[in-house]
């Protein structure tokens, strides 16, 4: 693998068949991996790699490059083994947006229900506001499958910022998605990005007030940072 001076290294081909690889969970010291709110062991498997969206602050769509989905049944096999072999009682899907393939996510949830796993293992995801908006009638079903925590990519309380981030979402959708998750008895964590070059004390106060008005269970504040592979940190 070679590259010219000052350029990113040339990328290796992506693994198209996700069924060909699997993590070695036995190498972990499981005593160190605890989901503190429930006091149980936690693991972070994945349903898919990649994301088709191009949010300007995110590096994942360039890092993984293309979207590749695992067999939902195989993922549940892995989760069942994590519970039985390592005592995992909570898992977080590592995907940037596990709900993007609606049919696959429904199959995943149904497989968990069919095996009775929601009585033993709870879980959380990070996903987009638009998917929650889209799946409003399915949220009780997701909750029955054991989904108890959603970290929601609200990102901003001003449409100008959302447009600048290339989020392809609306402020009112943020508010509605938070309400829908709370009504479905799913803990909602709203993510906000602050510190753009045009940020002022007034815009920070506006974002804070909007977050308070939306009433998520938790607000997560992240500083806008040029990560590798994001547009602000690209090199030729």
N, C-alpha and C positions, 0 to 999 in steps of 0.2 A: 504494500500500500504506500504510494508516494504522492506527493503534492508539491506545488510550488511554494517558495518561501512566503509566509504571511497568509496562506490560504488554509481553509479547513481541510483536514485529511479527507481523501476520497472515501466515500461510504461503501461498505460491503453490502452485498445483496441482502434483502430482508428475508426472513424465514416465512414462507408462504403458508405452510402447513403447521399450525400451532400445536397439533397433536403429536408432533415429532419431538417436542421438548417438554421437560417437566422438572420442577425444582427438587432439590434434595433437602427436604424439610428436616431430615435427621441430623443435619450438621448444626442446627441452632441450639443454643442454650435456652430452653423454653422458659426457664424461671425469669428471664429478663424481658419477656414479651407479655405485658399485661395491659388490658383495656381497663383503665382505672375506674371509669364510672360504674362498671359492672363487676370489677374485681375478678376478671377471668382472663385466661390466655387469649391472645389475639394473633391472627395471621392475616397476610395480605396477598391472596391469590388474585389471578386476573381472568376475566372473561374474554377480553380482547386486547389487542394492541393498536395504537394509532387513533387519530381523530380527524374527521374531514373538515373541521372548522379551522379558521386561520386567525384566531384572536392574537392581536399584536403583542401582547405581553407574555404569551405562552410559547414554550419551545417544543412542546410535545409533538405537534403536527409536523415539524421538520425533523425531529429526532427519530420518530418511528416511521415517518414518511407515508406509509399506506395503512389502511384499516384491515385488520385480520382478526377473525372471530374463531374462538374455540367452540367445540361441541359443548353445549350447556350441560348435557348429561355427564360428560367427563369432568367438568368443573365441579359438579355436585359430588361426583365420586371422590374427588380430591378433598372437598370440604368434609365429607363424611369420614374419610380417613384421618384428617386433621383432628377431628373431634374424638374419634375412637382411639387413635394412637398417641395423640399429644395433648389431649384435654382442652382443645381450643373451644371456647364458648362464644367467641365473637370474631367475625372477620370483616375486613374492609376490601371491597373490590378495588384493585389498583387502577382500573381503567379511568381514563379521563372522562368518559361518558358511557357507562355501561348500558344506559337505556336507549342509546341511539338506534340499535336494531330492536325494534319493539317486539317482534315475533320471538326472537331469540331470548330476550329478557323475560318474556312471559313463560316460555318453556323452562327457563332456569328457575323461576319462582314456583311453577307448578311441580317441578321435579323435587324441590325442597319440601313442598307440602306433602307430596305423595309419599315421601320417605319419613315423614314426621319429624323432620329436622328443626322446624321452628320452635318446638318445645325444648330443644337442647341448645340451639345455636342462634344467636341474633346477629345482625349485620348492618353495615352502613355503606353508603356510596357517595361519590362526588358526581354531580350531574348538572345539566343545563336547565335553566328556567323553562325554556320552551318545551322540554320533554315532560316536565311536571304539568305544565299547562295542557299539553296534548293528552296526557294520561290521567286526567283528573278523576275519571270514573273507575280507573284501575287502582287508585291509591289504596283503598281498603284491601284489595287483593294482595298488593305488595306488602302491606302490613301483616296480613295473615301468613305470608311467606317468611316473616321474621325481620323485615326491613324496619329498623327503629331509628336510624340516624341518616339524614341526608345533608351533605355539605353542598350548598347551592351556590352556583356561580352567578350571583347577582351583580357583583363587581362594582356597581356605581348606582347612585341615586339621581343622576342627571343624564338625560338622553344624549347630550353632547359628548359625555365621556363614553357612554356605551357605543356610540357611533365611532368614536376615535379608536376604541378597542376592537372594532369589527365584531362585536358580540352578536349582531343580528337579533337583538332582543329589544323590548320596550320597558320603560320604567314601570308602567302599570302591570305588565306581566310579572315583574319581580314581586310586587306587592301581592298579587293574586296567588302566585305559586307558594309564597310563604303561608298565606292563609289556608290554602288547600292542604298543605302538609300538616299544619297544626290541627286542622279538622279531622284528618285521618289518623291522629295520634302518633305522628312521626316527628321525632325531634328534628328541628330545622336549624342548621348553622348557615347563616348568611355571610358570604365572603365579600369584602370590599377592598378595592385597591386605591391607595392614596399616594400623593407625592408626585403627581405629574408636574411638568415644568411650569404649568400655568396654575398650579394649586395655590390657594391663598387661605388665610385663617377663616375667611368668610365661606369659601367653598367647603372646607372641612367641617365647619359648623353646620352647613346645610346638609351634608351627607350624614352627619351624626343625628340631626333632627329627623331626617327621613328614616334612618334605620330604627330610631326609637318609635316612630309612628308605625312602622311595619311590624314591630314586635316579634322578631325571630327569637328562638330560645337562646341563641348564641350568635354574636357578631364577631367575625374574624377579620382583623385589619392587617393588610399586607402592603408593604412599601413597593411602589413601582420601581422595578429593577431590570436593567438590560441583561437578560440571561443569554448564554450562548445559544445560537440558532434562531433567536428572535430577530425581527427586522432591525431593531435598534442596535443589535450587536453583530450584524452580518458583515462578512468580509468577502472581497472578490478574490 
